């Protein structure tokens, strides 16, 4: 390779924010989830002090990651890390509502242990709720890295900026997309392949609500697509599979797609 190309690569490195590896950031989140839910961890504690020390070590690790992130050089990272851990009890409470929603609504769920340990929906929502709490504290980079890491592992894409209420049940989950400016209420159930997206993608719309609002108690079946920042799905509505919606529907609506299917019999 020519010297000019090496020079270009070198200059690119000088202007790039330093950030810990995605794996390190994800492992921190996994360890935190393991501290909250022993079902996700192989570690045991002999006394409360040992548990306190582990939580303090997790807070210290978050501080160090933010200190190592070039984009966060002007942040009071110690104070932000402490503020995040102040939110952990509420984070734990809300995650337990998600577990309850999955366990109560999925006849295939045999135990809380199974839901916590094996369900991709719970894993994705856990990462989202951690990332959202960090984003609320204006932590750069880390929230999106966390949600994209779990997106790659579960196929569930939840932007950390989305606002999501309690008792979220993601069933199966593969292919679900929840956009940055989505607002979801409580007791919502989403099946695989649901897209809550924008009508159009344009950089000038970065600060505009582009994604729909889903009110309490809505069920959205597989393959449904709901688009637009002005689109509101009213409370307790049911959106059927493969529906395409760009307009609001009132509370209690049932919206379904009418396919045209022809079965042709052949003589063998």
N, C-alpha and C positions, 0 to 999 in steps of 0.2 A: 504494500500500500504506500501511497505517496505521502510525503511529509505534510502536505497541505491538509490531507484528510485527518492525520493524527492531530494536527493543530486544531482543526474544527472540533474533533471529539473532546480534546482537552478543554477548549473554551466552553463547550456545552456543559461540562462537569462543573466548571466554576460558577455557572449561573443557576445551578439546580439545588433546590432545597434538600437538605440532608434529612433523612427520616429512617427510623429503625426498620428492619425487615418486616414484611407483612406477616411472616411466620411468628416473629417475636411478639408482634402486636396481638395476633390471634391467640397465641398461647397464653398471654396475659388474661384475655377475656375468658378463655376456657378454664383457667385456674380460678378466676373469680366465680364463674358459674359453679365450679366444683366446690368452692367454699360455701356457697349458698345452698347447693343441693348435693348432698353426699351421694345421691344416686349417679351423679356425673363424675365421681371421683373415686380413686382407690385409696385415698389418704384417710387415716383416722387420727383422732386427737384424744390424748389422755386426760386433758383438762381444759377448762375455758381459757386459761392464760395462753396455752399453746395455740388455740384458735385465734385469740386476739393478736398474737404475734404474726400469724399467717396473714391476717387481714392487714395489719400494719405493713408487712412486707409487700403485699399487693399494692397498697397505696404508694409506697416508696418506688415500686417499679413503674407505676403510672407516671409519677413525677419524673423519673429518670428518662422515660420514653419521650415525654414532652420536652424535657431539657435537651434531648438529642435531636429534636425536630427543628430544622432550620426555620420553618414557617412559624414557629412559636417562640422566637427569641425575645419578643417584647412582652410575653405573657408572665404573669405571676404564677408560675407553674405549681409551686408548692401550695399556694392558696387554692388553685383550681382543683388539684388532686384531692385536697381535703374537702372541698365543696362537693365534688363528685361522690366521695364516700359518705358524706352526709345524706345523700339521696338513696343510698343502697337499701336501707330498710323499706322505703316506699317502692323501690324497684322490685325487691323481693315480694312484697305484698301483691303487686300487680302481676308479676310472673305467676304467682300462685293462682290468680284468677284465670290466667290462660291455661294452666294445667287443668283446673277444674272444668273449664269449657270443653277442652279436648276429651277428658275422661267421661264427662256426662253426656256428650253428644255423639261419641264414636262407639258403636256397639262392639267394635273389634278391640277396643282398649281394655285390657284385663286388669291393669293396676296403674297407680301413679308412677311406680318405678318404671314400668314399661314406657309410659308417656315421656317421662323426663329423660330416660336413658336412650331411647331409640327413635322417637318421633322427630322427623326433620322439621316439622312445623314448629315444635317447641324450640329446637336449636336455632332456627332462623329468627324467631321472635325474641329469644334471649339476647342474641347478638344485636338485633335491632334496638331493643330497649336500652342496652348499654350504650350503643352508638348514639341514640337520640339524646340520652342524658348528657353525654359528652358534648354533643352539638349545641345543646341548650346553654352550655358553659363557654361556647365559642371556641372550643378546641378544634384546630384545623387538622385536616388530613386523616387523623385516626378514625373518626366515625365512618367515613366512606370506605376506608381500607377494611374495617371490620365487617361492614355489610356486604362488600364485594367478596370478601373471603368466604363468608357463609353462603353467599349466592352461588359461588363456584362449587361448594360442597353439597348444597341441597337443591339447587335449581330455583330457589325462591329469592326474588329480587325486591327487597324493601329499602327504599331510600331512607337514610337516617333522618331526613327532614320531615317525613310524613308524621302526622299527628294521629295516634291510634289509641282508642279507649281500652277499657278493660274487657276481659273474657273474649279474647280473640281466638277463634278456632280455625286453623288452617288444616284442611283435610287433604292428605296426600301432598299437595303443595307444588309439585313440579311445574315450572312454567309460570307461576304467579308473579305479576309485576305490580308494585305499588309505588306510584310516582312521588316525587319530592313534595308537592303541595297538596297531596291527598289529605282529607280529614275523614277519619273513620270513628264512628261512635262505639258504643258498648254492645256486647253480645252479637258480634258479626261472625258469620261463617263463610269461608271462602274455599272453593274447591280448586283443583288443579287447572292450570291454564287460564286463570282469570287475569285480565289486564285492566288496571285502573290507570289510564294514561292521559296524554295530552292530544288535543285535536291536531295540533301542528307543532313542529319543533323549530324554534327560531331563537337565536341567542338574545335577541332584544326582549324576549319574554322571560328572562331569568328571574325577574322580581315580580312576576305576575302569577296569580293562582291559575295553574294550567290543568290541574287534575281534579277529578270529581270529589264530591262529598257523599259519604255513605252514612246514613243515619242509623240509630240503634236498631238492633234486631233483624238486620237484613241478611238474607241468604243469597249467595251468588254461586250458581252452578258452573260446572267445568266449561271452559272455552268462551265464556262471556267476555265481551269487551265493552268497557264504559269509559268514555272519553270526554274531556273538556272541563275547564275550571268552573263553569256555570252550571254544570250538571249535578243535580242533587237527587239521590235515590232516597225516597221517603221511608220513614220508620216502618219496620216489619214487612217490607216488601220482599218478594221472591223474584229473582232474576234467573230465568231458565238457561240451560246450556246453549252455547253458540249464539246468544243474543248479542246484537251490536246496538249500543245506545249512545246517542250524543245529545239527548234532551232529558230534562228532569221528569221524574214520575212521582205522583203523590203517595203519601203513606198508605200502606196496605195493598199496594199494587202487585199483580202477578203478571210478569212479562215473559213471554215464551216465543221461541222461534218455531215457525211452521215449515218443516222440511218437505220437499217433494221427492218421494222415494219410489222408484219403480223396481219391482222384483221380476226379472225375466227368467222364465223357466226354460231350460234347454233339454232336448231329448238326447240321452246318452245311448 
